[in-house]
Amino acid sequence: MRFFSIFIIALIIFNLNSYSTNNDELRQKVKERLNAFKYDDFQKLQANKVIPESKNHLYNKAYNEILQTKKFKPNFQSKLHSMDSLPANFRTPGEFEESQAVLISWPSYSFDKDGNFVEPFTPGVGIRWFQNENGDWEFKTVDIAGYILDLFDDSPYPAIWAKLAYTIQQEVPVWIRVAAPQDTTNLKAYAKSIGFELTNYVFKIDEDGENAFWARDFGPFGVYYGDEDSLMFVIAEYYPGRPIDDNYPIKLAEELGYKYYKSPVELEGGNFMCDGHGIGIYGDVVYANNSDDMGHAYTNKKPMGTKAVNQEMARIFNLSETIIPTSLKCDGGTGHIDIYSKIANDEEILITKYPKEFQSTAFSDYFRVENNKSLILSKQNHYGKKYRFLEVPLPTDDNGLYTRTTCTSFNEDARGYINGLFVNKTFIVPIFSNSNSGNKKGDDEALNIIRKNMPGYNVVGIDSRALTPGGGAIHCITMQIPAENPVYIQHSQLKGTQIESEVLNDGKIKIAGSVRNHSGFKNGKLFYRCTKKSDTWQEAKVEIVQKENASKSDFTFDSYINYKELNYAYGDDIEYYLSFETNNGKTAYRPISAPEGFYTFNVGDPTNVADQIFNNIELYPNPADNYLYIKFNELNSNSDIEVYDIIGTKIANMQVEPNFETISLDLSKFNSGLYFLKITIGNDTRIMKFIVSK
């Protein structure tokens, strides 16, 4: 009997070794094939953000075939950490708030037992696509024999991920999801060999593999709940055809021990952003995505109408208000808002400025973006003010020109600088050049605009030309994990010209707001200076008082800039920032980029405040076609605007409220020609000219 047992054990070991040897040989065979690939070959193997319509209807058929022949459970989740209902009170933070880590999914390739490349579908099962003699797509479902991480010299992807991971790790640990753990040693060696050594990372092994690398769209949304501001995940449905990725946030929550709530709404992370105070923005493509009856892995689900979607979005993110722009059509096919806009902080929105070359019916998104800007400008932010837009120009093609100005041609490579990643004091931006090719001058100019709009941030560009043809860029391949022990600061920054009588009281300027941390606060400080007089920061104590009838974590604060002691002259810039130290030893800043970054404002001479405001008014585009934009520099009083044609006939008028940053004038009924704006601020009036050219 003992001899027989030894024989069986030896046989098992032999078979395991034989399997391992065969698997190693197969992996080597696949690697040799990949080593022969060129740039375009790798791009063809990787999945675009959106599943093409030509294949989409076949995924359902493939799933049914898998269900009949394979053991597959549509949902992999336990009840250990799942929540049947949402907490009574919770908050969805903005992406610009503090993160503890960033999740990325390293690109990989799956193959079958014969070494053929297959598209991963469900765990362990892939789809081998081919076209018949008529050019129609057909498929076979096959077992996945393994995955290989993309570390190949001619592939455009590994250098992007290596630089991305290297940049993230300067701020927080980078969590790297990998489908082939046996390749992680080579991954580290590769990153080091190109100058991006990994030092602050965690490999997240996913034994089920991956469908694609678009981590933003399948990653979990972090929210804070309870008086302790505990972190939990809200998890939405991903594309029906990507069940491996759809399951991953649940597996991540289970691994980390976080509670999570699973919602039936189909939502990709690239189509949602919020201000951290309960105002959410998402594109209306979400309605189409939820109108069908296909759920996770093409299991049946109940379609959701517009009202139901809005109610669910408000519920799972605890939104008090929603802004729903029209989704774009010329953005690579996603309709996601992160292609052209991003909430930079709770008062300002980074947004793409499309040049005049795109102002035509052949590029309908030009007008959609302008209408979406008008929609946002019609709303108030958390502080009762109008949002400010921080405009960044659209990238050119590699030749430095805008040559793809139709929707069809632009969709093939929807470039933009806005699709970047906030990770604490760093902003990682997609660019479209390197030292050898592309419009580096244009990229540098755009990066400088971003640095000017976002002082103090470490702005890092990563060449994303391999990503945008797939429908996304840096933001789309990353997902922030919000910080533990958050410090939540509310303060409406002073910016631009302030009217002396409105901000000055007894020689001081008040800086106030509210702050929250579950441990309470040891101290708070206000730092301020007038750089024309001194580069030295002056320091003032911040008084912190617990809010009445509120959580033990909630406090108000106020402090004062001693205006008299600044030796200030009207129009000089005053800079300031705030710091708070919690009782459990954490220091947080407002803005988050302080002390390198800070807020800037000036106090206007009461005798010529209007002059200062008028001098900063900008009209664009001029000449204009469909819309004229009138941009003020922190307007602090009511303004009246009247429009006259060349013979003096008044053809339009409007009122502008205080703190309105930009207004739009609809020119659809205007004829080509010269027009005059009569702008009245207080008792002062100016005339400005603009041209309509159609």
ABEGO torsion letter per residue (X at the ends): XAAAAAAAAAAAAAAAAAAAAAAAAAAAAAAAAAAABBAAAAAAABBBABBBAAAAAAAAAAAAAAAAABBBBABBBBAAABBABBBABBBBBBAABBBABBBBBBBBBBBBAAGBBBBBBBBGBBBBBBBBAAGBBBBBBBBBAEBBBBABAABAAAAAAAAAAAAAAAABBBBBBBABAAAAAAAAAAAAAAGBBBABBBBBBBAAEBABABAAAABBBBBBBEAAGBBBBBBBBBBAABAAAAAAAAAAAAAAGBBBBBBABBBBAAABBBAGAGBBBBBAAAAAAAABABBBGGBBBBBBBAAAAAAAAAAAAGBABBBBBBBBAAAGGAGBAAAABBBABAABBBBBBBBAAABBAABAAAAAAAAAAAAAAABBBAAGBBBBBBBBBBBBBAAGBBABABAAAAAABBBBAABBBBBEABBBBBBABBAABEBAAAAAAAAAAAAAABBGBBBBBBBAAAAAAAGBBAAAABBBBBBBGBBBBBBBBBBEBBBAAAABBGGBBBBBEBBBBAAEBABBBBBBBBAAABABBBBBBBBBBBBBGBBAABBBBBBBBBAAAAGBBBGBBBBBBBBBBBAAGBBBBOBAAOAABBBBBBBBBAAAAAAAAAAABBBOBOBBBABBBBBBBGBABBBBBBBBBAAGBBABBBBBBBGBABBBBBAAABBBEBBBBBBBBEABBBBBBBBBBX
